[in-house]
Amino acid sequence: MRSPVAVAAFWIGLYLMATLLPLLVLLFYPPALDQGRNWWTEFSVALGFIGLAMMALQFALTARINRIEASYGVDIILQFHRYISLVAVGLILLHPLILFVDNPETLALLNFPAAPWRARFAVLGTLALLALVITSIWRKRLAIPYESWRILHGIFAVAALTLGLAHALGVSNYLGLFWKVVLWSAIAILALWLLIYVRVIKPWLMLKRPFLVETVIPQRGNVWSLVLRPKGHEGMPFQPGQFAWITLDISPFRMREHPFSMSSSAEQPDRLEFGIKALGDFTNTIKDVKPGTKAYLDGPYGVFTIDRYEDAAGFVLVAGGIGITPMMSMLLTHADRQDERPFLLIYASQTWEDITFREELEALKEKLALSIVYVLRKPPEDWSGETGYVDQELLSRHIPKRRGSRQYFICAAPKMMDQVEAALHRLEVPIDHVQMEHFNLV
Ligand SMILES: Cc1cc2nc3c(=O)[nH]c(=O)nc-3n(C[C@H](O)[C@H](O)[C@H](O)COP(=O)(O)OP(=O)(O)OC[C@H]3O[C@@H](n4cnc5c(N)ncnc54)[C@H](O)[C@@H]3O)c2cc1C
């Protein structure tokens, strides 16, 4: 098996090649049509082309391609998507800015009614790009609901890419030759194809493998367990800790799906359970879902799984609130596998009554080498256990002295995750032994 670092390095190499190769191809013989242009013009054009190639690649990053996700995990890919978009937008904006400074006469191209179409494409493409960035960075502040934002995001992205390409083809200094036009058009077509794959082909595949709601079980802490059974197929094999995108009671083509971690045992792929906390529009409806309701799953995804660490001597799981769901799947799976390696679960909740899956966890102690440290923010009066926050002192009281002998998994609210990660770092837990799952992708 190839090491995860080698696989990750391979994808980074491929990304750089895919970004720079189209530019290098443009420089091949025969050279640009207009040879009299100065260095700054050429430089700004190169930035524009690199930015355009990076934008096209964004479609691949967000197409949920299993092989890429298996190397990094979805939150790292989306993080990369966010940061690299800013770099691409920066490069694309620098392209006209350099031209305007180097040759102020080019400012006339901003006069929309009088400008040629190639310049109008550039202006419209840039506006689409700015709208894309603004609605993404300030989605919550602009009060754009997640579902509407997702549709807008797709529209702005396609508009920015096609208008950018139309601009490059219109200028045609580097794209004057037929085969170069074919190459750049192929890049854009590939990007659009990925969009069609995500929006049409994937939903169609999901339609052919439906699930039915078996039951909805109320749990402690305002959580509801949604239990699904496959209809006409063998279910969805997964690794404990992974998640899937769920579409409930509507066609998967509607693209109104939500990510949830499986909370059941991976040894039973024909009975999937999801622990869902009622927090918003969609999650508040789970309690009313009727048995027999159709559900569609896109998954499994994610690298937050103990199955990637077969050599680990044991595991430390740190969960906060609903972050218990992937941990639950890990524990149930290992109980089914009769795995004897030790588990330490440090589990933060508001109150004793709020502890989701409390009874199931206690029962698991009989089947696994499992110790549980409950940490309560509002403990009852007779509570003698841990209270407050999961900080360095608390962790040092419980985690094994030989820090590197275990793999550590953290899933909680963002602030708690950051604090636990920093505390583990100070306690000299090796960085590659700490795995995290963020429930807030956007
Ligand atoms: C990998 C992963 C695993 C998760 N596992 C669980 C789990 O096991 N149990 C659980 O209760 N929650 C889980 N979540 C969180 C869950 O997806 C959100 O709470 C849920 O989608 C919120 O939807 P809502 O409409 O009820 O809330 P809203 O109030 O509409 O949204 C609250 C916030 O949730 C996020 N969100 C909303 N809709 C989506 C969507 N379609 N896709 C992605 N994010 C969205 C947005 O940041 C939004 O601002 C997980 C999230 C991720 C990323």
The ligand as an SDF file (V2000), in Angstrom:
LIG
                    3D

 53 58  0  0  0  0  0  0  0  0999 V2000
  -18.7650   15.8060    7.7220 C   0  0  0  0  0  0  0  0  0  0  0  0
  -19.9860   16.2280    8.5140 C   0  0  0  0  0  0  0  0  0  0  0  0
  -20.6200   15.3250    9.3440 C   0  0  0  0  0  0  0  0  0  0  0  0
  -21.7240   15.7230   10.0810 C   0  0  0  0  0  0  0  0  0  0  0  0
  -22.3110   14.8270   10.9030 N   0  0  0  0  0  0  0  0  0  0  0  0
  -23.3650   15.2140   11.6440 C   0  0  0  0  0  0  0  0  0  0  0  0
  -23.9950   14.2870   12.5370 C   0  0  0  0  0  0  0  0  0  0  0  0
  -23.6120   13.1150   12.6320 O   0  0  0  0  0  0  0  0  0  0  0  0
  -25.0580   14.7310   13.2600 N   0  0  0  0  0  0  0  0  0  0  0  0
  -25.5320   16.0170   13.1640 C   0  0  0  0  0  0  0  0  0  0  0  0
  -26.4980   16.3560   13.8390 O   0  0  0  0  0  0  0  0  0  0  0  0
  -24.9230   16.9250   12.3440 N   0  0  0  0  0  0  0  0  0  0  0  0
  -23.8840   16.5500   11.5760 C   0  0  0  0  0  0  0  0  0  0  0  0
  -23.3090   17.4520   10.7290 N   0  0  0  0  0  0  0  0  0  0  0  0
  -23.8490   18.8320   10.6790 C   0  0  0  0  0  0  0  0  0  0  0  0
  -25.0970   18.8860    9.8040 C   0  0  0  0  0  0  0  0  0  0  0  0
  -24.7750   18.6160    8.4540 O   0  0  0  0  0  0  0  0  0  0  0  0
  -25.7300   20.2840    9.8790 C   0  0  0  0  0  0  0  0  0  0  0  0
  -26.0610   20.5400   11.2170 O   0  0  0  0  0  0  0  0  0  0  0  0
  -26.9930   20.3420    9.0860 C   0  0  0  0  0  0  0  0  0  0  0  0
  -26.7350   20.1910    7.7120 O   0  0  0  0  0  0  0  0  0  0  0  0
  -27.6780   21.6650    9.3620 C   0  0  0  0  0  0  0  0  0  0  0  0
  -28.8220   21.7820    8.5480 O   0  0  0  0  0  0  0  0  0  0  0  0
  -30.1060   22.6160    9.0080 P   0  0  0  0  0  0  0  0  0  0  0  0
  -30.8290   23.0090    7.7530 O   0  0  0  0  0  0  0  0  0  0  0  0
  -30.8750   21.8860   10.0120 O   0  0  0  0  0  0  0  0  0  0  0  0
  -29.5140   23.8450    9.7560 O   0  0  0  0  0  0  0  0  0  0  0  0
  -29.3850   25.3480    9.2900 P   0  0  0  0  0  0  0  0  0  0  0  0
  -29.7400   26.2010   10.4510 O   0  0  0  0  0  0  0  0  0  0  0  0
  -30.0610   25.6250    8.0060 O   0  0  0  0  0  0  0  0  0  0  0  0
  -27.8420   25.4230    9.0390 O   0  0  0  0  0  0  0  0  0  0  0  0
  -26.9440   25.5540   10.0990 C   0  0  0  0  0  0  0  0  0  0  0  0
  -25.5630   25.5130    9.4760 C   0  0  0  0  0  0  0  0  0  0  0  0
  -25.3170   24.1530    9.0430 O   0  0  0  0  0  0  0  0  0  0  0  0
  -24.6190   24.1700    7.8090 C   0  0  0  0  0  0  0  0  0  0  0  0
  -25.4490   23.5510    6.7730 N   0  0  0  0  0  0  0  0  0  0  0  0
  -26.7600   23.7500    6.5200 C   0  0  0  0  0  0  0  0  0  0  0  0
  -27.1700   23.0220    5.4970 N   0  0  0  0  0  0  0  0  0  0  0  0
  -26.0770   22.3350    5.0740 C   0  0  0  0  0  0  0  0  0  0  0  0
  -25.8500   21.4120    4.0390 C   0  0  0  0  0  0  0  0  0  0  0  0
  -26.8220   21.0710    3.2040 N   0  0  0  0  0  0  0  0  0  0  0  0
  -24.6120   20.9150    3.8860 N   0  0  0  0  0  0  0  0  0  0  0  0
  -23.6100   21.2820    4.7010 C   0  0  0  0  0  0  0  0  0  0  0  0
  -23.7630   22.1280    5.7150 N   0  0  0  0  0  0  0  0  0  0  0  0
  -24.9840   22.6640    5.8950 C   0  0  0  0  0  0  0  0  0  0  0  0
  -24.3670   25.6280    7.4700 C   0  0  0  0  0  0  0  0  0  0  0  0
  -23.0970   26.0010    7.9890 O   0  0  0  0  0  0  0  0  0  0  0  0
  -25.4340   26.3580    8.1880 C   0  0  0  0  0  0  0  0  0  0  0  0
  -25.0930   27.6830    8.4670 O   0  0  0  0  0  0  0  0  0  0  0  0
  -22.2180   17.0590    9.9810 C   0  0  0  0  0  0  0  0  0  0  0  0
  -21.5870   17.9460    9.1230 C   0  0  0  0  0  0  0  0  0  0  0  0
  -20.4940   17.5370    8.3970 C   0  0  0  0  0  0  0  0  0  0  0  0
  -19.8370   18.5230    7.4900 C   0  0  0  0  0  0  0  0  0  0  0  0
  1  2  1  0
  2  3  1  0
  2 52  2  0
  3  4  2  0
  4  5  1  0
  4 50  1  0
  5  6  2  0
  6  7  1  0
  6 13  1  0
  7  8  2  0
  7  9  1  0
  9 10  1  0
 10 11  2  0
 10 12  1  0
 12 13  2  0
 13 14  1  0
 14 15  1  0
 14 50  1  0
 15 16  1  0
 16 17  1  0
 16 18  1  0
 18 19  1  0
 18 20  1  0
 20 21  1  0
 20 22  1  0
 22 23  1  0
 23 24  1  0
 24 25  2  0
 24 26  1  0
 24 27  1  0
 27 28  1  0
 28 29  2  0
 28 30  1  0
 28 31  1  0
 31 32  1  0
 32 33  1  0
 33 34  1  0
 33 48  1  0
 34 35  1  0
 35 36  1  0
 35 46  1  0
 36 37  1  0
 36 45  1  0
 37 38  2  0
 38 39  1  0
 39 40  1  0
 39 45  2  0
 40 41  1  0
 40 42  2  0
 42 43  1  0
 43 44  2  0
 44 45  1  0
 46 47  1  0
 46 48  1  0
 48 49  1  0
 50 51  2  0
 51 52  1  0
 52 53  1  0
M  END
$$$$
